[in-house]
Amino acid sequence: MELIISFQGMDADDHRIEAYAGIESAAGIARALTLIAHFASTGKVRHRFPFSPDAQVFLEGTEEGSFNWRMVVQISGALALGMAGNALYDLTKSVIATALGESYEVSNSTVQSAMKSRSGDYDALVEAIEPALKKAHYGIGETATKIIIREKSEREVIIELDARSKSYLFDSADGGLSSQDVSVSSLNVNDRTGRAYFLDLRRTIPFRISRDAAPDTMSTISASLNSYANNQPAPIRLTFKRIEATDGRLKRVEVYRAEDVSDQD
């Protein structure tokens, strides 16, 4: 998969960027892409080096007459999830969009299947790339107003990093209490964290179970996840505190109660 990393605005309009800020952003993008490529190659989420030698990201230089960097994501060997070409593109766009609070409708059947059968791993991958995406935003507002990542041949935008996405990652506001019916897609009992699918947003939202939550909250969420894993979705109603981005988008929730509503109309 060949990509163009385009810096735009501020210094980039003069065909230059401040060295440290630009390199930090490029390093963050490369790390996020490496994490995604490693997952596509091995089927495993890894947070640190060493990564699979079959999943590599190369910087191939700049395009003449602009400040666009060429990056190539290269996967070789046996693919654990069968993801290459369009599948890798769809996976990359979906994971980054989810991490930035955006919705994206996956069209590739291989990625759709992996998201369903390995939803916990997919959610873990979204969480894993967040630090890299924060690093990728280092140059935003410092030396460029936005960084656009495009697929090279079709020039289709995978994601745009700008002040809005930077604010989503770094800034939060208390959105008050709310309740909603959701489906649980992943749960870490030890950390009391997980992700739940919000139908109105068409994406999963990370949650943390409050230490002050009702006593049966963990067991209700765990039972819902087991049903999901057995292809028998059991919706539950969560009562939670909203943690929002400054523009009102939901970033994560702190859960205080979970109720089984699978038998309700």
TITORZA-900079 format. One record per residue (C-alpha): chain; x, y negated, z. Coordinates in Angstrom, 2 decimals, always signed. Layout:
N
ATOM | chain | x | y | z
ATOM | A | X | Y | Z
...
This chain:
265
ATOM | chain | x | y | z
ATOM | A | +0.00 | +0.00 | +0.00
ATOM | A | +1.56 | -3.27 | -1.16
ATOM | A | +0.62 | -6.45 | +0.67
ATOM | A | +1.23 | -10.17 | +0.30
ATOM | A | +1.66 | -12.16 | +3.53
ATOM | A | +0.83 | -15.78 | +2.68
ATOM | A | +1.65 | -18.68 | +5.03
ATOM | A | -0.46 | -21.76 | +4.25
ATOM | A | -0.71 | -25.31 | +5.60
ATOM | A | +1.73 | -27.51 | +7.56
ATOM | A | +5.39 | -26.61 | +6.82
ATOM | A | +4.34 | -23.79 | +4.47
ATOM | A | +2.92 | -26.33 | +2.01
ATOM | A | +6.50 | -27.59 | +1.57
ATOM | A | +7.62 | -24.00 | +0.80
ATOM | A | +9.28 | -23.49 | +4.15
ATOM | A | +8.33 | -22.43 | +7.69
ATOM | A | +10.01 | -22.90 | +11.05
ATOM | A | +12.29 | -19.88 | +11.28
ATOM | A | +11.51 | -18.55 | +14.77
ATOM | A | +7.75 | -19.03 | +14.57
ATOM | A | +7.55 | -17.51 | +11.11
ATOM | A | +9.72 | -14.52 | +11.95
ATOM | A | +7.75 | -13.84 | +15.14
ATOM | A | +4.51 | -13.83 | +13.15
ATOM | A | +5.95 | -11.53 | +10.50
ATOM | A | +7.23 | -9.18 | +13.21
ATOM | A | +3.77 | -9.04 | +14.80
ATOM | A | +2.14 | -8.24 | +11.46
ATOM | A | +4.75 | -5.57 | +10.72
ATOM | A | +4.23 | -3.95 | +14.12
ATOM | A | +0.45 | -3.86 | +13.71
ATOM | A | +0.84 | -2.29 | +10.27
ATOM | A | +3.34 | +0.25 | +11.64
ATOM | A | +0.96 | +1.33 | +14.40
ATOM | A | -1.82 | +1.82 | +11.85
ATOM | A | +0.44 | +3.68 | +9.41
ATOM | A | +1.70 | +5.99 | +12.18
ATOM | A | -1.89 | +6.87 | +13.06
ATOM | A | -2.77 | +7.51 | +9.41
ATOM | A | +0.30 | +9.74 | +9.01
ATOM | A | +0.17 | +11.72 | +12.27
ATOM | A | -3.37 | +11.34 | +13.60
ATOM | A | -1.90 | +10.06 | +16.87
ATOM | A | -1.90 | +6.63 | +18.51
ATOM | A | +1.57 | +5.54 | +19.59
ATOM | A | +2.34 | +2.28 | +21.37
ATOM | A | +6.13 | +2.13 | +21.04
ATOM | A | +9.15 | +3.35 | +19.12
ATOM | A | +10.10 | +5.81 | +17.80
ATOM | A | +7.41 | +6.00 | +15.14
ATOM | A | +7.08 | +8.71 | +12.52
ATOM | A | +9.76 | +8.45 | +9.80
ATOM | A | +6.94 | +9.24 | +7.36
ATOM | A | +5.26 | +5.92 | +8.17
ATOM | A | +7.36 | +2.86 | +7.33
ATOM | A | +6.78 | -0.82 | +6.63
ATOM | A | +9.26 | -2.61 | +4.37
ATOM | A | +9.78 | -6.32 | +3.77
ATOM | A | +10.67 | -6.77 | +0.10
ATOM | A | +11.26 | -10.52 | -0.11
ATOM | A | +9.22 | -13.51 | -1.22
ATOM | A | +7.25 | -14.40 | -4.34
ATOM | A | +8.89 | -17.03 | -6.51
ATOM | A | +7.44 | -20.53 | -6.15
ATOM | A | +5.59 | -19.88 | -2.91
ATOM | A | +6.09 | -18.83 | +0.68
ATOM | A | +4.52 | -15.41 | +0.25
ATOM | A | +6.26 | -12.38 | +1.70
ATOM | A | +5.86 | -8.95 | +0.13
ATOM | A | +5.38 | -6.04 | +2.54
ATOM | A | +4.97 | -2.40 | +1.58
ATOM | A | +3.34 | +0.19 | +3.85
ATOM | A | +4.73 | +3.56 | +2.82
ATOM | A | +3.41 | +6.91 | +4.01
ATOM | A | +5.00 | +10.17 | +2.91
ATOM | A | +4.92 | +13.84 | +3.88
ATOM | A | +1.83 | +15.72 | +5.05
ATOM | A | -0.95 | +13.33 | +6.04
ATOM | A | -2.71 | +14.50 | +9.21
ATOM | A | -5.88 | +12.55 | +8.36
ATOM | A | -5.56 | +12.57 | +4.58
ATOM | A | -5.36 | +8.79 | +4.48
ATOM | A | -3.55 | +7.10 | +1.62
ATOM | A | -4.37 | +4.51 | -1.03
ATOM | A | -7.90 | +3.16 | -0.58
ATOM | A | -8.32 | +5.02 | +2.70
ATOM | A | -5.27 | +3.32 | +4.21
ATOM | A | -6.55 | -0.05 | +2.98
ATOM | A | -9.97 | +0.55 | +4.54
ATOM | A | -8.47 | +1.77 | +7.82
ATOM | A | -6.14 | -1.23 | +8.03
ATOM | A | -8.88 | -3.76 | +7.34
ATOM | A | -11.32 | -2.09 | +9.73
ATOM | A | -8.90 | -1.81 | +12.66
ATOM | A | -7.61 | -5.38 | +12.37
ATOM | A | -11.10 | -6.81 | +11.87
ATOM | A | -12.39 | -5.00 | +14.96
ATOM | A | -9.46 | -6.23 | +17.06
ATOM | A | -10.25 | -9.80 | +15.97
ATOM | A | -13.97 | -9.54 | +16.73
ATOM | A | -15.05 | -9.32 | +13.10
ATOM | A | -17.34 | -6.74 | +11.54
ATOM | A | -16.32 | -4.74 | +8.47
ATOM | A | -18.35 | -2.07 | +6.70
ATOM | A | -16.03 | +0.85 | +5.91
ATOM | A | -16.74 | +2.38 | +2.49
ATOM | A | -14.11 | +5.13 | +2.26
ATOM | A | -15.53 | +8.53 | +3.27
ATOM | A | -12.24 | +9.76 | +4.78
ATOM | A | -12.09 | +6.76 | +7.11
ATOM | A | -15.79 | +7.06 | +7.94
ATOM | A | -15.28 | +10.69 | +8.92
ATOM | A | -12.25 | +9.89 | +11.10
ATOM | A | -14.07 | +7.04 | +12.83
ATOM | A | -16.89 | +9.43 | +13.71
ATOM | A | -14.93 | +12.53 | +14.69
ATOM | A | -12.04 | +10.68 | +16.36
ATOM | A | -13.82 | +7.61 | +17.70
ATOM | A | -11.74 | +7.61 | +20.88
ATOM | A | -8.49 | +7.54 | +18.91
ATOM | A | -9.83 | +4.81 | +16.63
ATOM | A | -10.78 | +2.68 | +19.63
ATOM | A | -7.36 | +3.32 | +21.21
ATOM | A | -5.71 | +2.15 | +17.98
ATOM | A | -7.72 | -1.08 | +18.06
ATOM | A | -6.50 | -1.69 | +21.62
ATOM | A | -2.92 | -0.77 | +20.69
ATOM | A | -2.55 | -3.40 | +17.95
ATOM | A | -3.87 | -6.32 | +20.03
ATOM | A | -0.43 | -7.32 | +21.46
ATOM | A | +1.01 | -7.19 | +17.94
ATOM | A | -1.79 | -9.40 | +16.62
ATOM | A | -1.15 | -11.92 | +19.39
ATOM | A | +2.48 | -12.03 | +18.28
ATOM | A | +1.36 | -12.38 | +14.66
ATOM | A | -0.43 | -15.61 | +15.59
ATOM | A | +2.74 | -17.23 | +16.98
ATOM | A | +3.22 | -19.40 | +13.91
ATOM | A | -0.41 | -20.55 | +13.72
ATOM | A | -0.52 | -24.20 | +14.69
ATOM | A | +3.27 | -24.29 | +14.97
ATOM | A | +4.41 | -24.06 | +11.36
ATOM | A | +1.29 | -22.97 | +9.38
ATOM | A | -2.47 | -23.37 | +9.73
ATOM | A | -3.24 | -19.85 | +8.54
ATOM | A | -1.68 | -16.60 | +7.46
ATOM | A | -3.53 | -14.53 | +4.87
ATOM | A | -2.82 | -10.84 | +4.35
ATOM | A | -3.84 | -9.63 | +0.89
ATOM | A | -3.64 | -6.34 | -0.98
ATOM | A | -1.20 | -7.05 | -3.82
ATOM | A | -2.81 | -5.52 | -6.92
ATOM | A | -6.40 | -6.69 | -6.43
ATOM | A | -5.51 | -9.71 | -4.27
ATOM | A | -8.33 | -8.75 | -1.91
ATOM | A | -8.01 | -10.34 | +1.52
ATOM | A | -7.51 | -7.83 | +4.32
ATOM | A | -7.60 | -10.42 | +7.07
ATOM | A | -7.04 | -14.14 | +7.67
ATOM | A | -5.25 | -15.31 | +10.80
ATOM | A | -6.10 | -18.87 | +11.79
ATOM | A | -6.98 | -21.06 | +14.75
ATOM | A | -10.31 | -19.27 | +15.19
ATOM | A | -8.80 | -15.78 | +15.37
ATOM | A | -6.02 | -17.07 | +17.63
ATOM | A | -8.58 | -18.53 | +20.02
ATOM | A | -10.47 | -15.23 | +20.01
ATOM | A | -7.36 | -13.36 | +21.17
ATOM | A | -6.10 | -15.87 | +23.74
ATOM | A | -9.11 | -17.76 | +25.12
ATOM | A | -12.12 | -16.47 | +27.07
ATOM | A | -15.24 | -17.81 | +28.77
ATOM | A | -17.77 | -16.37 | +31.22
ATOM | A | -20.96 | -15.71 | +29.25
ATOM | A | -23.13 | -14.73 | +32.22
ATOM | A | -25.08 | -11.52 | +32.89
ATOM | A | -26.90 | -9.56 | +30.21
ATOM | A | -28.21 | -6.06 | +29.48
ATOM | A | -28.35 | -4.05 | +26.26
ATOM | A | -28.82 | -0.51 | +24.95
ATOM | A | -25.54 | +0.86 | +23.57
ATOM | A | -23.79 | +4.09 | +22.59
ATOM | A | -20.53 | +4.93 | +24.36
ATOM | A | -17.72 | +5.86 | +21.97
ATOM | A | -14.78 | +6.22 | +24.38
ATOM | A | -14.06 | +6.30 | +28.11
ATOM | A | -10.93 | +6.40 | +30.26
ATOM | A | -12.12 | +7.54 | +33.68
ATOM | A | -8.84 | +6.73 | +35.43
ATOM | A | -8.71 | +3.15 | +34.15
ATOM | A | -12.51 | +2.73 | +34.26
ATOM | A | -12.39 | +1.36 | +30.72
ATOM | A | -13.85 | +2.30 | +27.35
ATOM | A | -15.69 | +1.04 | +24.31
ATOM | A | -19.39 | +0.97 | +23.43
ATOM | A | -21.13 | +0.41 | +20.11
ATOM | A | -23.38 | -2.66 | +20.02
ATOM | A | -25.88 | -2.20 | +17.21
ATOM | A | -26.56 | -5.93 | +16.75
ATOM | A | -22.84 | -6.62 | +16.30
ATOM | A | -22.19 | -3.47 | +14.27
ATOM | A | -18.93 | -2.87 | +16.11
ATOM | A | -17.59 | -1.46 | +19.34
ATOM | A | -16.92 | -3.70 | +22.33
ATOM | A | -14.42 | -2.86 | +25.09
ATOM | A | -15.78 | -2.56 | +28.61
ATOM | A | -14.47 | -2.22 | +32.13
ATOM | A | -16.57 | -0.71 | +34.90
ATOM | A | -16.65 | -3.07 | +37.87
ATOM | A | -15.53 | -1.83 | +41.27
ATOM | A | -18.89 | -3.20 | +42.46
ATOM | A | -20.88 | -1.15 | +39.93
ATOM | A | -23.81 | +1.04 | +41.00
ATOM | A | -22.64 | +4.48 | +42.27
ATOM | A | -24.00 | +6.46 | +39.29
ATOM | A | -22.59 | +4.15 | +36.61
ATOM | A | -19.53 | +6.26 | +35.79
ATOM | A | -21.46 | +9.54 | +35.61
ATOM | A | -24.14 | +8.00 | +33.37
ATOM | A | -21.55 | +6.60 | +30.96
ATOM | A | -19.62 | +9.88 | +30.97
ATOM | A | -22.77 | +11.88 | +30.15
ATOM | A | -23.55 | +9.51 | +27.28
ATOM | A | -20.06 | +10.00 | +25.85
ATOM | A | -20.41 | +13.80 | +26.06
ATOM | A | -23.66 | +13.61 | +24.11
ATOM | A | -21.99 | +11.37 | +21.52
ATOM | A | -19.13 | +13.86 | +21.13
ATOM | A | -21.66 | +16.66 | +20.54
ATOM | A | -23.43 | +14.68 | +17.80
ATOM | A | -26.41 | +14.05 | +20.06
ATOM | A | -26.25 | +10.30 | +20.69
ATOM | A | -27.81 | +9.34 | +24.01
ATOM | A | -28.25 | +5.57 | +24.31
ATOM | A | -27.78 | +3.99 | +27.70
ATOM | A | -28.67 | +0.56 | +28.99
ATOM | A | -25.75 | -1.38 | +30.37
ATOM | A | -26.02 | -4.34 | +32.69
ATOM | A | -22.88 | -6.40 | +32.37
ATOM | A | -21.09 | -9.72 | +32.52
ATOM | A | -20.24 | -11.11 | +29.09
ATOM | A | -16.68 | -12.21 | +28.43
ATOM | A | -16.88 | -14.38 | +25.33
ATOM | A | -14.59 | -16.19 | +22.95
ATOM | A | -14.89 | -19.96 | +23.04
ATOM | A | -17.16 | -19.81 | +19.97
ATOM | A | -19.59 | -17.50 | +21.77
ATOM | A | -18.57 | -14.20 | +20.18
ATOM | A | -18.59 | -11.26 | +22.59
ATOM | A | -15.08 | -10.01 | +23.37
ATOM | A | -15.59 | -7.53 | +26.19
ATOM | A | -17.94 | -6.78 | +29.07
ATOM | A | -17.68 | -5.93 | +32.76
ATOM | A | -20.27 | -3.26 | +33.56
ATOM | A | -22.29 | -3.27 | +36.79
ATOM | A | -24.93 | -0.66 | +35.99
ATOM | A | -25.73 | +2.06 | +33.43
ATOM | A | -29.14 | +3.64 | +32.92
ATOM | A | -30.11 | +6.62 | +30.76
ATOM | A | -32.78 | +5.46 | +28.30
ATOM | A | -32.54 | +8.35 | +25.83
ATOM | A | -36.07 | +9.53 | +26.67
ATOM | A | -37.63 | +6.10 | +26.29
ATOM | A | -39.42 | +5.02 | +23.10
